[in-house]
């Protein structure tokens, strides 16, 4: 590409700028995914360096989720005050510090502190990444672009599994955990050249800047979109986060909180965090278990790409229903497989295949669609706070599942634990069918106006 072409892209002259901006912002998801996957492999070797009780093991594993709850709780308000772009930069810096702290940790308390710091950063990232992309993307491709964030979550998980495998023979868990500094640095450098969200700029009365950003990220007339933004800003004058419990916004709050909890209590992150441990129980060795998780990570990426190709064509609801229904079925198979005494050999491979199928169905449904929907269904005035609240619920459920999974498997058994996840998935399927709206093809302003009209 010539120098002139590069400049044209960075100015938005050929329509490519929106894809570059969205891809860079989606690196927030890579941080999220990398942290999720890296601890699963590193944990097998951390236990050789430090003496830990089962409770301390659970705290080390789930410490990032506690930090993420704090990050999500603070991030929503900070994103509304400081802006979306600045929050991305803050999150990248915090993640860098957390990864460095874990890499040099001399003892368990410092390791836990690093996990908490990393958690704060991924709390920021998991909320502000989809928020930024949804506000800057054109309506017709908003689903695909916002879902890039979830794609990068899966890429981050896969990359972390590859890093784990690369250093598994040496047991170099410090290098595994410290590798998170690299994507954090790339995100921070990349976002220094990216614009602020046009909707946030408009809300701050920086109309000329908002128009300039839309001009860089759209092809064609932008005045109609600006008029829609203006009408919504005027209509929502005086709107506050307390309005989330008002009748016109209550359905959106219920949908967001419900999907936030179901995304976790159906068991996805128990699988992601403990996949090597689960597979070791089938008779695989440590290195083989980590290698098998690379396959799980790869199928996660592939199916997320499939979801991105479909999400703006078949819609959000259809993908949620198909994905959640598939999760019910595969969790039922896993429950049966782990019920068989002396699980090994062929059944171990059946378990691996079932885990891959479970992750596949999650990757086309609850994985990308949850983050997309919560970036679409809340009004501009409270979008940051609302997404922060819902993300706190998501990380709270994540913390609960991750902390209790070892207790459940040792108490009631792996089979019964997967059965519980299957029942949760069935409830999520009914919830989706009854309450989740379709938002494909509509602008954020149209979605907000429909919410208001439904209660009028």
N, C-alpha and C positions, 0 to 999 in steps of 0.2 A: 504494500500500500504506500502510495507516495505521501510526501509531507503535506501536500495540499489536501489529499483525501483524509488524512488523519485529522487535520484541523476542521474539515467539514463535518466529520463525525462528532468531534468534541463540541462543535457549535450546534449540532443537531441538524445540520444542513441536508443530510440524506436520510433522515428518519431513524438512524441507528442509535442515536444518543439515548433514547429511552431504554433500549435493550442493555446498553453498557451500564447505565445508571442502576437499573434493576438488578443486573448481575452482580455489581459491586455491593449493593445493599444486601443482596441475598447471602453474602459472606457471613452476615450475622448468623444465618442458619448453620453455616459450616462450623462456627465456634460452638454452637449449641450441640450439634451432632458429634463433633470431635470429643467434647467433654463426656458425652454420654457413652461413647464407645471405648475411649482410651482407658477408663478406669476398670472396665471389665477384664481386660487382659493384664493390665499392670497389677491388679489386685492379687492375681495368682502368685506374684513374686514379692509384693509388699509384705505379705504374711511371713515370708522367709527372713525379712529384715527386722521386723518389729513383732514383739509378743503382744497379741491382742485377744481379748475375750470376744465371744460372739456379739455382745452388745457394742463393743468398740468397733468391731468389723462393720456392723450395720451403720454406725455413726460415720465412719470413714467413707463408706459407699454412698450414703445418703446426704452427706454434709453439703454437697453442691445444691441439692434441692432446697435445703433450708435457706442457703444464701440466695437462691433464685427467687424464693418467695419475697425476701426483702427487696431484691432488685426489681421485681415486677411491681411491688407495692409503691416503691419510690419512682420507678421509671415512668409510669403513666403521667403523674403530675409533672415530673421534670421535662418530659417530652412536650407537654402543653406549654410550659414556661420557657424552656430553653430552645425548643425546636427539635424536630426529628433528627436532622443531620448531626447536630452537636451531641445528642444522646448516643448516636452510633459511635462517634469518636470517643466519648467517655467510656462506653462499654468495651471498646477495643483495648483501651489503656488499662482498664481494670482486669481484663482477661489476661493480658500480658503479665501483669504483676502476680496474679494468682498462679499462673503456670510456672513462673520462675520460683515462687515460694514453695510449691510442691516439689520441684526438681531438686532443691537444695535442702529440703526438710531434714533436720537431724533427729527428729523424734515425732511421735504421733500427734501431739498437740499442734506443732507447726504444720504438719501434713493436713490436719483437719482445718486449720486456719486457711491454708492455701485452697482447699476444697470450698470453703465458705466464700472466699474472695472470688474464685472462679464462678461460683454460683450466682453471686450478685451480678456479675457481668452477663451470664447467660439469661438471667432474669430480665435485664435490660434488652439483650439481643432478641429474645424470643417474642418480646412485645413490640419493639420499635422497628424491627426489620419489616414484618408484614405491614405495619402501619404506614411506614414511609413509602413502600412500593405501591400500596393500594391508593394512596393519595396522589401519586405522581403518574400513575399508569392510565392510558386511555381506557374507557369502559369496555370496548369490544375485546381487548386482550388482557384486561385486569386480572381475570382468573388465572391465566397462564403465567403472567409475570409475577403475581403475588405468590403463586405456588412454586416459583423458583426458590423461594426461601426454604420451603420444605424439601425441595430437591437437594439443596445444599446441606440440609440437615442429614439427609441420607448419604450424600457424598462425604460429609464429615465423619459419619459413623464408619463408612467403608475405609476411608483414609486412616482412621484411627486403628481399625482392625489390621490393616496392612503394616502400620507402624508397629503394632503389638507383635505381629508375626515376625517382622524383620529383626526385632530385638529379643524375641522369646528365648532363643537358645542361650543368650548371654544373661537373661533375666534382668535386663537393664531397664527397670521400671522408671528410674529417674529421667532417662532420655525420653521414654514414652510420654511421661507427663509434661516434661519441659518442651516437647515439640509443639505444644499449643501456642507458644510465643510466635511462631512463624505466621499462621493465618491471622493472628491478631494484628501483627505489624502490617501485613498486606492490606487488611481492611482499613486500618487507620490511614495509611498512605493514599489508598485509592479514594477514600471519601473526602479527602481535603480538596479535591477538584470537582466534587459533585454539588448540585444545587440543593436548596432547601425545598421542602414540600410546598407547592403553590397554594394549597388550601390553608396551611398554617400561616403562610405569608399574608394571604388575603385576610385572615382573621385578625392579624396584627396590624391591619390598615396599611400594609405594604403592597398596594395594588399593582404598582408598576413592576415590582420585582416578581409578583405572581404571574403577571402577563408575560414577562420575559421568560420565565421558566416554562410556562405552557407553550410558548412559541418554540422553545428548543425541543420539547418532548411531544409535539403534535405536528401532523401534516394537515394543512387546511385551516379553515376559519376556527378561531378559538373563542370568539365573542359569545356564542351561545352557551358554552361551558362556563365562561366567566359570569354570564347573567344568572345561570342556575346557582352558582356558588354564592353570588350576591343575595339572591332571594332567600336562600337557606340561612345565610349569616344574619340577615335582617329578621327573619322569622324566629330564629333561635336566641334572639337578644334576651338576656336574663336567664338562659338555661344554665343549670348547674348540675353537678354530679348527683345531687339529691333527687333530680328529676328521673333518675333511673328507676325509681319505684313508682313513678306516676303511671296511670293506666296505659298511656300510649307507648311508653317505653318498656313496660314490664315484660311483654312477650319477648323482646329482644334480650333482656337481661336473663330471663329463664332459659332461652335457647343457648346463650353464651355460656352460662354457668353449667348447664346440663352437659353440653358437649365437652366442656373443659374437664369435668369429672369423668365422664365416660371414656374420654380418650386415654385416661390413665388406668382406671379400675378394670378395664378390659385386659390389662396385663402387658401392654407393649414394652414398657421400659423395664419391667421385671425380666422379660426375655432379653432385651438389649444389654442390660447391666449384668445379668447372670448367665448369658448364653454359654460361655465357656464352662462355667460351673455345672450347668444343666447337662451339657454334653459329656463332661467328665463322668457324670453319674451313669452314663450309658456304656462306659467301658473305654471311651477314648482317652488317650494320653493328653497332657497339657498342650503340647504343640499341635497335635491333631485337632483338639477342641478349638484352638484359636484359628487354625486353618479353616475349619468348618464354618466358623462365624464369619470368615471373609466371604464365603458363599452366601450366607444370610444377608450380609451387608450389600453384596452385589445385586441380589434380587430386589432388595429394598430400593436401590437406585433405579434399576430398570423399570419397576412398576410405578415409581413416582413419575418417571418420564412419560409412561403411558397415561397416568392421571392428568398430567399437564396437557397432553395432546387432546384429551377428551373434555376437560372441565368447562371450557367455554362453548362446547358443542352440545354435550348431553346434559350439562347442568350439575349443580352441587348436590341436589337431593338424590338423584339417580346414583351417583358415585357413592354417596354415603350409605344408601340402602344396600347396594350390591356388596360393598366392602364390609359392612357390619354383618350382613348375612353370612358371608364367607368366613368371617372370624368366628361366628357361632359354630359353624360346621367343623373348622379345623381345630378349635379348642376342644370340641367333643372327641375328635380323633386322638388328640394329645392326652386327654384324660384316660382314654381306653389304653393307649400304648403304655403309659406310665403305671397303669394298674397291673400290668403283666409282671409277675415275679421274675427276678433275675434278668432285668432288661440288659441286653447286650447283643452283639452281632447284628443281624438283619434288623431287629427292632430299633437298634440305635440309629440306623440309617432311616428307618421310617420316622423316628422322632425328628431327625434333622430335616427331612422333607416336609414334615408337618409344620415345623417351626418356620421353614421358608414360605410355605403356603399361607400361614397365619400373617407373617410380615407382609406378604404380597397384598393380601386383602386390606390390611391396615394402610398400606402405602397408596392405594387408590381411593381410600375413603376417609376415615377419621384423621389420618396423617395430614394431608394437605388441606382438606376441606374445612376442618375446624379453624385453622389459622386464617384462612381466606374469609370465612363467614364473619368472624369477629372483627375483621378489619373493614367489613362492609356495612354491618347492620346498626352501627351506633352513630348518632349525630356528631357533626364536626366539633361542636362546643365541648362535648364530653368524651370524644373518641379516645383520647389518650388515657383519661382516668378510667373509662369503662373497660378498655382493653387491659389496663393494669390490674383492675379488680378481677377480671376473668382469668388473666394469666396467673395471678396469685392462687386462685382456686385450682388451676391446672397443676401448678407446682406443688401445692399442698397435697393434692391427690397423688401426684408422683412420689412425693416424700413418704406418704402413708404406705403405698404399695411397695416401694423399694425397701423400706425399713421392715415391713412385716413379711415380705416374701420368704426370707430364710426361716422365720418363726413358723409361718404357715406350712412350709414344706417339711419341716422337722416335726411339727405338731400333728397335722392331719394328713400329710403326705403330698407328694407332687401331683398325683392323679386328682385328688380332691381340690387342690389349689387351682389347677387348670379348669376343673369343672366350675368352680366359683367364678373364674374369669369368663367362662362361657355363658353362665347365667347373666352376668353383668352385660355381656355383649347382646344378649337377647333383649334385655330391658332397653339398651341403647337403640336397638333396631326399632322397637315400638315407639320410643321417644322421638326418633327421627321422623318416622312415618306420620305421627300425630302433630308435631309442632314445628319442625324445621321448614323455613320458607325457601323458595327458589329466588335467587338474585342474579342469575346470569343475564348479561347483556344490558343491564340497567346502570345508570350513573349512580354514584353515591348519593347525590342530591335527590334523585328519583326514589331511591330506596327509603330515604328519610321522609320524603313527602308522603309516601304510601303508608308508612307507620303512623303518621299524624292523621291521615284520612281514615284509616281503619277504625280509629276510636272516635272520630268526629260524629 
